[in-house]
C-alpha cells in the first residue's frame, strides 16, 4: 500500500508567483513547475511552508472521526495510513444520533444513502419521542414529543434530517466507504507514543498480536484515538474541565420488549424507579438490541456481575417474564472537557481526543465528524503548498469554541434534568445502590407520589412534571440552532460587519454571515443540486448575483494558484429567495470555503472587487494578511502581502 500523501492522480505544481521568489538555481535544478524535494526545501522559510520530504499522513483511530478524515483525504486523491489498536470495528453501540449537519458531511463523502438505509429519521412518528417512566411496566411520568427542525419561511433548512443510528453501524458503513475508495485500516496496531521532529513526527507502534514494536516517520499525525488519547498525551496537551461529573455502567443486551413499548416507541426511556434508575436505548429494533445506562457513582464493577445486571434490567422493565441476553457490560465517566490546544507542530487532534461531552445532547460524535470536515481541506492546502502550515492554527481557532459551546450545552442539559426530579419529588437521577437488583420488583405504593390520583393537588403536580419534561426540548430536539446555526467568529474568514447570527439553540434563520454554514437552497430538493452540493472540495466557491464576478474569479485564481469556482446565484436552480438567503443584492457575491462555511460576503457590486476577492482568498489560505486580520478584526495592515 502506498503511503504517500501527494495526490495519487496528479503531480503537485506551484503558482508562478511563488517561483518568482525562488533562487535561480532552484528553478534550474528542479525543473519548474514540477514539485520535488529540492523545490520544497527551496521555499522561503518565512512563508511558513513545510520543510520536509515526509508528507505522509497517519490517522490514529478508526472511529467515525478517524474514518471520516480518511475518506475525505481519499476523495482528494491521498492515501493516509489508518491505525487502530482494536482487533476490528466496534461491535457495541454508544451514541445514536447523527445530526443534519453531519448527514450533509456524509453526503459529501458519498456515504449518506447508506446511513439513511441503516438508520431511522428522528422525525418519524415512532421514534421522535422520549418517555419518562417508573419502569416499562409501571407509572409513566410523562412524554416529550421531539419536534423536527422547522423549515424557514424561505424553504427547507436541509435536504436531510437527523438520524437515529448506532455508531457501530455508522462506523461499519464509513469503513465500507473507505474501502470502496481503495483505503484500508490496519487493526491491531497500537500507537505507544508520538515524538515531534523537525519535519513531522516519529511514531512508536506495537503490533498487538505479535508484541513487536517499530518506529515510523510521518509528515502529519491526526490523533482520533478517543478520550484517553495517547497522541494527545504524547505531545503534552492537557484537558480543561471536570474529568468526572458522574460514573455510569452500560449494560448491552438483547430482548423482545415490543409488548412493553407498544404505542410509545421512543428514542429514550428514562427510568426512575424505586430501586433502579437509568436510561434505556433501543439501538436496533430488528434485532432487539438495547442498552441501559445506569448511574453507579463509585461502586466497583465487581458489584454488578451478570446476575446482578440481569436483575437490574428486569426491574427497569418491570417484569421477570422477559428473556434477556446480556452480551457486554462496561463502565465510563461522564466528563466535560476540552483540550487546551488542538495542534502541536505536525500533530493534530480531532474528535474525543480533544473534547469529551456528557451524552446529554448527542453532540460528541457529530462534533468529531465536523472537526474532520474543518481540518482536512486545510491540511490538503498545506500539503499541496497552497497555504503555509499556519493555516492549521485556524482549525483550533474555529473548532475549539464550538467544542466548548457544545460542552457547556451538554452540561446545561444535564443540570436541567433536575427539574423533573424536583417536580416529581423523587430522585430519578440518583446513583443506584449496590443491592439495587436484590429483592422483588417493587414500585412506589399507590398515592406515594404527588402525581398519583388521590394525592392533594395531583393535577397541579402532574402539570408541573409535564412542564419540566417539556423544558427538556432543548436537550433532545437536536435544535436547528445547535445543529446548523453555529458560526465561526475568528479564523479563516472576513467579517462583514453584519449582526452575528442568533445563538438560540432551537431556532435558526439561515444567513450567509461570514463564518456561518452556507444556507441550503435547491429547487429540486436534492443535496447534489443545492448550494451546498456545488461547493468545491478545494479552493473557494463563489455564489454570484452578477456575471462579472466570473472573470474576476478567473483572474484571482490564476494570480493566487487557488482554484475558484463561480456559480450563478440564480432562481432556476436555487429558488426565488436565493439572494435573500445569501444576504446579497443584484451585484453581490458570497465566497465559500470547502467545508461549506462562508469566507467573505459583499452585499453589492464592488468596483474594487478583484482586490477584495484576492484578499479573501489569501485569508482562506492563511497568507499575506496581518495576524489581527486572521484573528477576526477585519483589518489588513498597510504593508500586507498582496499575492501568494
C-alpha positions in Angstrom: 0.0 0.0 0.0 1.4 3.4 -0.9 1.9 5.8 2.0 2.3 9.0 0.1 0.0 11.9 0.8 0.6 13.5 -2.5 -2.3 13.3 -4.9 -2.4 9.9 -6.5 -3.6 11.1 -9.9 -1.6 14.3 -10.3 1.8 15.9 -9.6 1.8 19.0 -7.4 2.8 22.2 -9.1 3.2 25.8 -7.8 1.9 29.1 -9.0 4.5 31.3 -10.8 4.2 34.0 -8.2 5.9 31.6 -5.8 8.5 30.5 -8.2 9.4 34.2 -8.9 10.8 34.4 -5.4 12.9 31.3 -5.6 16.7 31.3 -6.3 17.5 30.8 -9.9 19.5 27.6 -9.2 16.4 26.1 -7.5 14.4 26.6 -10.7 17.1 25.1 -12.9 17.7 22.1 -10.6 14.1 21.1 -10.0 12.6 21.7 -13.5 9.8 24.1 -12.6 6.9 23.6 -12.3 7.1 20.0 -11.2 7.4 19.7 -7.4 10.5 17.9 -6.0 12.2 17.8 -2.6 14.6 20.4 -3.7 11.8 22.8 -4.6 10.0 22.2 -1.3 13.2 22.9 0.6 13.9 26.0 -1.5 10.7 27.6 -0.5 11.4 30.6 1.7 11.3 29.8 5.4 9.4 33.0 6.2 6.4 31.6 4.2 5.8 29.0 7.0 5.7 26.2 4.4 6.6 22.6 5.3 10.4 22.0 5.1 10.0 18.2 4.8 10.1 15.4 2.3 7.8 13.3 4.6 4.3 14.4 3.5 2.6 11.2 4.6 -0.3 11.3 7.0 -1.1 8.9 9.8 -4.6 8.8 11.3 -4.7 7.1 14.7 -8.1 5.7 15.5 -10.7 4.3 13.1 -13.9 5.5 14.8 -16.4 7.8 13.0 -14.0 10.8 13.3 -10.9 9.0 12.0 -12.7 7.2 9.2 -14.3 10.5 8.1 -10.9 12.1 7.9 -9.5 9.2 5.9 -12.5 9.2 3.5 -12.1 13.0 2.9 -8.4 12.6 2.2 -9.0 9.7 -0.2 -11.6 11.7 -2.1 -8.9 14.3 -2.5 -6.6 11.7 -4.0 -4.5 11.0 -0.9 -3.6 7.7 0.7 -3.5 8.2 4.5 -2.4 5.4 6.8 -5.1 4.5 9.4 -4.1 2.5 12.5 -6.4 1.2 15.3 -5.4 -0.8 18.3 -8.7 -2.7 18.3 -8.9 -6.1 16.6 -11.7 -4.8 14.3 -14.6 -2.5 14.0 -16.7 -1.6 17.1 -19.4 -4.1 17.9 -21.0 -2.1 20.8 -23.3 0.8 20.1 -22.9 4.1 22.1 -24.3 7.5 21.0 -27.1 7.1 18.5 -27.9 10.5 16.8 -26.4 11.6 13.5 -27.5 15.2 13.2 -28.4 17.1 10.0 -25.1 18.8 9.5 -23.2 15.5 9.8 -25.6 14.0 7.3 -24.6 16.8 4.9 -20.9 16.0 5.5 -21.6 12.3 4.8 -23.3 13.3 1.6 -20.0 14.9 0.5 -18.3 11.6 1.4 -20.8 9.6 -0.6 -22.0 7.8 2.5 -25.3 9.4 3.4 -27.5 7.0 1.4 -26.1 4.0 3.4 -26.6 5.9 6.6 -30.2 6.7 5.8 -30.8 3.0 4.9 -29.2 1.8 8.2 -30.8 4.4 10.4 -34.2 5.9 11.1 -35.3 9.5 10.8 -35.8 11.2 14.2 -38.9 12.9 12.8 -40.6 9.5 12.2 -43.7 9.2 14.4 -42.5 6.2 16.3 -39.0 7.5 17.1 -39.5 11.2 17.8 -40.4 10.5 21.4 -38.7 10.5 24.8 -40.5 8.8 27.7 -40.0 9.2 31.5 -41.4 6.2 33.4 -41.1 4.3 36.7 -40.4 1.2 34.6 -41.6 0.0 31.2 -44.5 -1.7 33.1 -45.4 0.8 35.7 -46.2 4.5 36.0 -45.4 6.8 33.1 -44.4 10.2 34.4 -44.6 12.0 31.0 -43.6 12.2 27.4 -41.7 14.6 25.2 -42.5 14.7 21.5 -39.3 15.7 19.9 -40.1 18.3 17.2 -38.5 18.1 13.8 -36.4 21.1 12.8 -38.9 23.6 11.3 -38.4 24.9 7.8 -37.5 28.5 7.3 -40.3 30.6 5.7 -38.0 30.7 2.6 -37.7 26.9 2.3 -36.3 23.8 3.9 -33.2 24.0 6.0 -31.5 21.0 4.5 -32.1 18.0 2.3 -31.7 15.8 5.4 -32.9 15.4 8.9 -31.3 13.8 11.9 -31.0 10.1 12.0 -31.2 7.5 14.9 -28.2 5.3 14.0 -25.9 3.4 16.3 -22.2 4.4 15.9 -21.1 0.9 15.3 -23.4 0.7 12.3 -22.2 4.1 11.2 -18.6 3.0 11.7 -19.2 0.0 9.6 -20.6 1.9 6.7 -17.9 4.5 6.8 -15.3 1.7 6.8 -17.0 0.2 3.7 -16.9 3.6 2.0 -13.2 4.0 2.8 -12.5 0.5 1.3 -14.6 1.3 -1.8 -12.2 4.2 -2.3 -9.2 2.0 -2.1 -8.4 2.7 1.5 -7.9 0.4 4.4 -7.4 0.3 8.2 -4.6 -1.6 9.9 -6.3 -3.1 13.0 -4.3 -4.5 15.9 -1.7 -1.7 15.7 -1.3 0.3 18.9 0.4 3.7 18.9 2.5 3.9 22.0 3.9 7.4 21.6 4.4 10.3 19.2 7.5 12.5 19.1 7.8 15.7 17.2 10.6 16.0 14.7 11.8 18.9 12.5 9.9 17.6 9.5 7.0 15.8 11.1 6.6 13.2 13.8 8.2 9.9 14.8 5.6 7.3 15.9 6.2 4.3 18.1 3.9 1.5 17.1 3.4 -2.0 18.5 1.6 -5.0 16.9 -0.9 -6.1 19.5 -0.9 -9.7 18.2 2.9 -10.1 17.9 4.1 -7.7 20.5 6.7 -6.4 18.2 7.4 -2.7 18.2 8.7 -0.3 15.4 9.1 3.4 14.7 7.8 5.1 11.7 8.1 8.7 10.5 5.2 10.7 9.1 4.8 14.2 7.9 1.5 14.6 9.8 -0.4 12.8 12.5 -4.1 13.2 13.3 -5.0 11.8 16.7 -8.6 10.5 16.6 -7.8 8.0 19.3 -10.6 8.8 21.8 -10.9 10.2 25.3 -7.7 8.5 26.6 -5.7 9.7 23.5 -2.1 8.6 23.5 -1.4 11.1 20.8 -2.6 14.0 22.9 -0.7 12.8 26.0 2.5 12.3 23.9 2.6 15.9 22.8 1.8 17.3 26.3 -1.7 18.8 25.6 -3.9 18.9 28.7 -7.7 18.7 29.0 -9.6 21.5 30.8 -12.8 20.9 32.7 -14.1 18.2 35.1 -13.0 14.7 34.3 -15.9 13.1 36.2 -19.4 14.6 36.5 -20.9 11.1 37.1 -20.0 7.5 36.5 -22.1 5.0 34.7 -22.4 1.4 33.8 -23.7 0.4 30.4 -25.5 -3.0 30.1 -25.8 -4.1 26.5 -28.5 -6.7 25.9 -31.0 -8.2 23.5 -34.6 -8.7 24.4 -38.0 -8.6 22.9 -39.6 -5.6 24.6 -42.2 -4.7 21.9 -45.0 -5.6 24.2 -43.8 -3.1 26.8 -43.3 -0.2 24.4 -46.2 -0.7 22.1 -47.8 2.6 21.2 -44.9 4.6 22.7 -41.8 3.5 20.8 -39.2 6.2 21.8 -35.7 7.3 21.3 -35.0 7.0 25.0 -36.8 5.7 28.1 -35.7 7.5 31.3 -36.3 5.0 34.1 -36.8 6.5 37.6 -37.9 3.6 39.8 -37.8 2.9 43.5 -34.6 0.8 43.2 -33.4 1.2 39.7 -32.6 4.3 37.7 -31.1 4.9 34.3 -31.8 5.2 30.6 -33.0 2.5 28.1 -32.0 2.9 24.5 -33.2 0.8 21.7 -30.4 0.8 19.2 -31.8 -1.7 16.7 -35.5 -2.7 16.5 -35.0 -5.6 14.2 -32.5 -7.4 16.5 -34.0 -6.2 19.8 -30.6 -4.6 20.7 -30.8 -2.4 23.7 -28.5 -0.7 26.2 -29.2 0.6 29.7 -27.1 3.4 31.2 -27.1 3.0 35.0 -25.6 5.6 37.3 -23.3 3.8 39.7 -21.2 6.5 41.4 -18.0 5.0 42.8 -19.3 1.4 43.1 -16.8 -1.2 41.8 -17.8 -3.0 38.7 -17.4 -6.3 40.5 -20.7 -5.4 42.3 -22.6 -5.9 39.0 -22.0 -9.5 37.7 -24.2 -11.0 35.1 -26.9 -12.0 37.5 -27.0 -8.5 39.2 -27.1 -6.8 35.8 -30.0 -9.0 34.7 -32.0 -8.3 37.9 -31.5 -4.5 37.3 -32.8 -4.9 33.8 -35.8 -6.9 35.0 -36.6 -4.1 37.5 -36.2 -1.4 34.8 -38.6 -3.4 32.5 -40.9 -4.1 35.4 -41.2 -7.8 34.7 -39.2 -11.0 35.2 -41.0 -12.8 32.4 -38.6 -11.5 29.7 -35.7 -13.4 28.3 -32.6 -11.2 28.4 -29.3 -11.9 26.6 -26.6 -9.7 28.1 -23.6 -9.5 25.7 -21.4 -6.8 27.3 -21.1 -4.6 30.3 -18.8 -1.6 30.6 -18.3 1.5 32.8 -17.4 5.0 31.9 -17.0 8.5 33.3 -19.3 11.4 32.2 -16.8 14.2 31.5 -17.0 17.8 30.3 -13.5 18.6 29.0 -11.9 20.4 26.1 -8.2 20.2 25.1 -6.1 23.3 25.7 -4.8 23.1 22.2 -5.7 21.2 19.0 -2.3 21.2 17.4 1.3 20.9 18.3 3.5 21.2 15.2 2.7 18.5 12.7 0.4 16.6 15.2 -3.3 17.5 15.3 -6.2 16.2 17.4 -9.9 15.6 16.4 -13.0 14.1 18.0 -13.0 12.7 21.5 -9.2 13.1 21.6 -9.8 16.9 22.1 -13.3 17.1 23.6 -15.5 15.0 25.9 -19.1 15.9 26.4 -21.8 14.4 28.5 -24.1 12.4 26.2 -27.0 14.8 27.1 -27.4 16.3 23.7 -25.9 13.8 21.3 -23.2 16.2 20.3 -19.9 14.2 20.7 -19.8 12.1 17.6 -21.2 14.8 15.4 -18.6 17.4 16.6 -15.9 14.9 15.8 -17.1 14.3 12.2 -17.3 18.1 11.8 -13.8 18.5 13.2 -12.5 16.3 10.4 -14.5 18.3 7.9 -12.9 21.5 9.0 -9.4 20.1 9.2 -8.9 18.0 6.1 -9.3 20.8 3.4 -6.8 22.9 5.4 -4.3 20.1 5.7 -4.7 19.4 2.0 -4.0 23.0 1.2 -0.9 23.0 3.3 0.5 19.7 1.9 0.0 20.9 -1.6 1.8 24.1 -0.8 -1.2 26.3 -1.5 -1.1 27.5 2.1 1.5 27.8 4.9 1.3 25.5 7.9 0.0 28.4 9.9 -3.4 27.9 8.2 -3.8 25.0 10.5 -3.9 27.3 13.5 -7.4 28.4 12.3 -8.6 24.8 12.9 -8.2 25.3 16.6 -9.4 29.0 16.4 -12.7 27.8 14.8 -13.4 24.4 16.3 -12.3 24.8 19.9 -15.0 27.4 20.7 -17.6 25.1 19.1 -16.4 22.2 21.3 -16.6 24.5 24.4 -20.1 25.6 23.4 -21.2 22.0 22.9 -19.7 21.0 26.2 -21.4 23.8 28.0 -24.7 23.0 26.4 -24.4 19.3 27.3 -23.8 20.2 30.9 -26.8 22.6 30.9 -28.9 19.8 29.5 -27.8 17.5 32.3 -28.4 20.1 35.0 -31.8 20.9 33.6 -32.9 17.3 34.1 -33.1 18.0 37.8 -36.3 20.0 37.2 -38.1 16.7 36.7 -36.9 15.3 40.0 -38.0 18.4 41.7 -41.5 18.3 40.2 -41.9 14.5 40.9 -40.5 14.8 44.4 -38.2 11.8 43.9 -34.5 11.4 42.8 -34.7 9.8 39.4 -31.1 10.7 38.6 -29.6 9.3 41.8 -27.0 6.5 41.6 -28.2 3.0 42.3 -27.2 1.2 45.5 -25.0 -1.9 45.4 -28.1 -4.1 46.2 -30.3 -2.4 43.6 -31.2 -5.7 41.8 -31.8 -7.7 45.0 -35.4 -8.3 46.1 -38.7 -8.4 44.2 -39.7 -5.9 41.5 -41.3 -3.2 43.5 -42.9 0.1 42.6 -43.9 3.1 44.6 -47.1 2.4 46.5 -50.3 4.0 45.2 -50.5 7.5 46.4 -46.9 7.7 47.4 -46.0 10.1 44.5 -47.5 13.6 44.4 -48.7 12.9 40.8 -50.9 9.9 41.9 -54.6 10.2 41.9 -56.0 10.9 45.4 -52.9 12.9 46.3 -53.7 16.5 47.2 -53.1 18.8 44.2 -52.2 15.8 42.0 -53.3 17.5 38.8 -51.2 20.5 39.6 -48.2 18.3 40.2 -48.7 16.3 37.0 -48.8 19.6 35.1 -45.6 20.7 36.8 -43.9 17.4 35.8 -45.0 17.8 32.2 -43.8 21.4 32.2 -40.4 20.2 33.5 -40.3 17.5 30.7 -41.3 20.0 28.0 -38.4 22.2 29.2 -36.0 19.4 28.0 -36.8 20.1 24.4 -33.5 21.9 24.0 -31.8 18.8 25.1 -33.4 16.3 22.9 -34.6 18.2 19.8 -31.2 18.5 18.1 -32.3 22.1 17.7 -31.5 23.7 14.4 -29.6 26.4 16.1 -27.2 23.9 17.6 -27.1 21.7 14.6 -26.9 24.2 11.7 -26.7 27.6 13.2 -23.2 27.5 14.7 -20.8 30.1 13.3 -17.1 30.7 13.5 -16.2 34.2 14.8 -12.4 34.0 14.3 -10.2 32.1 11.9 -10.0 31.9 8.1 -12.8 34.3 7.4 -13.5 38.0 6.9 -16.2 39.7 9.0 -18.6 41.9 7.0 -19.9 44.0 9.8 -23.4 42.4 9.7 -25.1 41.4 13.0 -23.9 38.0 14.2 -26.3 35.0 13.8 -28.6 34.1 16.7 -27.2 31.8 19.3 -30.6 30.3 20.1 -30.2 26.6 20.2 -33.6 25.7 18.9 -34.3 28.2 16.2 -32.2 29.0 13.1 -32.7 31.6 10.4 -30.2 30.8 7.5 -27.9 33.7 6.5 -24.6 33.7 4.7 -22.9 35.5 7.5 -19.1 35.1 7.3 -18.2 32.1 9.5 -21.7 30.5 9.2 -22.7 27.5 7.2 -23.8 28.4 3.7 -27.7 28.3 3.6 -29.2 25.4 1.8 -31.3 26.0 -1.2 -32.3 23.7 -4.1 -35.4 23.8 -6.4 -35.1 20.1 -6.9 -34.8 19.3 -3.1 -31.7 17.2 -3.8 -28.5 17.8 -2.0 -26.3 17.4 -5.1 -28.3 20.2 -6.8 -28.2 22.5 -3.8 -25.9 25.4 -2.9 -24.0 23.1 -0.6 -23.7 20.5 -3.3 -22.0 23.0 -5.6 -19.1 23.7 -3.2 -15.6 22.7 -4.4 -13.6 20.3 -2.2 -10.6 22.6 -2.6 -10.2 26.4 -3.0 -13.1 28.8 -3.0 -16.6 28.7 -4.4 -18.3 32.0 -5.4 -22.1 32.4 -5.4 -22.5 35.5 -7.5 -25.5 37.6 -8.5 -23.5 39.2 -11.3 -21.7 37.6 -14.2 -18.8 40.0 -13.9 -17.6 38.0 -10.8 -16.7 35.1 -13.1 -14.0 37.0 -14.9 -12.7 38.3 -11.6 -12.7 34.7 -10.2 -10.6 33.5 -13.1 -8.0 36.3 -12.7 -7.7 35.8 -9.0 -7.4 32.0 -9.4 -4.5 32.5 -11.9 -2.9 35.1 -9.7 -3.1 33.1 -6.5 -2.9 29.5 -7.7 -6.1 28.7 -5.7 -9.0 27.0 -7.5 -12.0 29.3 -7.7 -15.4 28.2 -9.0 -18.1 30.8 -9.8 -21.7 29.7 -9.5 -24.6 31.9 -10.6 -27.0 32.6 -7.7 -30.0 32.1 -10.0 -33.6 31.3 -9.1 -33.8 28.5 -11.6 -31.5 26.3 -9.6 -31.8 27.7 -6.1 -35.3 29.3 -5.9 -36.7 32.8 -5.9 -35.4 33.6 -2.4 -31.8 32.7 -3.0 -30.4 36.3 -2.8 -32.4 36.8 0.4 -30.9 33.6 1.9 -27.4 34.8 0.9 -28.0 38.3 2.1 -26.9 39.9 -1.2 -28.3 42.3 -3.7 -28.3 42.2 -7.5 -24.5 42.6 -7.8 -23.5 40.8 -4.6 -21.3 37.8 -4.0 -20.6 35.1 -1.3 -17.3 33.3 -1.1 -17.4 29.9 0.5 -14.7 27.6 1.8 -14.5 23.8 1.1 -16.2 23.0 4.4 -19.3 25.0 3.4 -18.6 27.9 5.8 -18.8 31.4 4.4 -15.4 33.1 3.9 -16.4 36.5 2.7 -19.5 38.4 1.5 -20.2 41.6 -0.4 -23.9 42.5 -0.4 -23.4 44.6 -3.6 -21.2 45.0 -6.6 -17.7 46.3 -5.8 -15.6 48.4 -8.2 -12.6 47.1 -6.3 -13.9 43.5 -6.4 -10.7 42.0 -7.7 -8.6 43.2 -4.8 -11.3 42.3 -2.3 -11.6 38.8 -3.6 -7.8 38.4 -3.7 -7.7 39.4 -0.1 -10.4 36.9 0.7 -8.6 34.0 -1.0 -5.4 35.0 0.9 -7.2 34.8 4.2 -8.8 31.5 3.3 -5.3 30.1 2.7 -3.6 31.8 5.6 -1.4 34.1 3.5 -0.5 37.7 3.1 -2.5 39.2 5.9 -1.8 40.6 9.3 -2.3 38.3 12.3 -5.0 40.5 13.6 -6.9 40.1 10.4 -6.8 36.3 10.7 -8.0 36.7 14.3 -11.2 38.3 13.1 -10.7 42.1 13.3 -11.4 42.5 9.6 -8.4 44.8 9.1 -5.4 44.4 6.8 -2.2 46.3 7.6 -0.8 48.7 5.0 2.2 46.5 4.3 0.2 43.3 3.9 1.4 40.9 1.1 -0.8 41.2 -1.9 0.0 38.0 -3.7 0.9 34.4 -2.9 
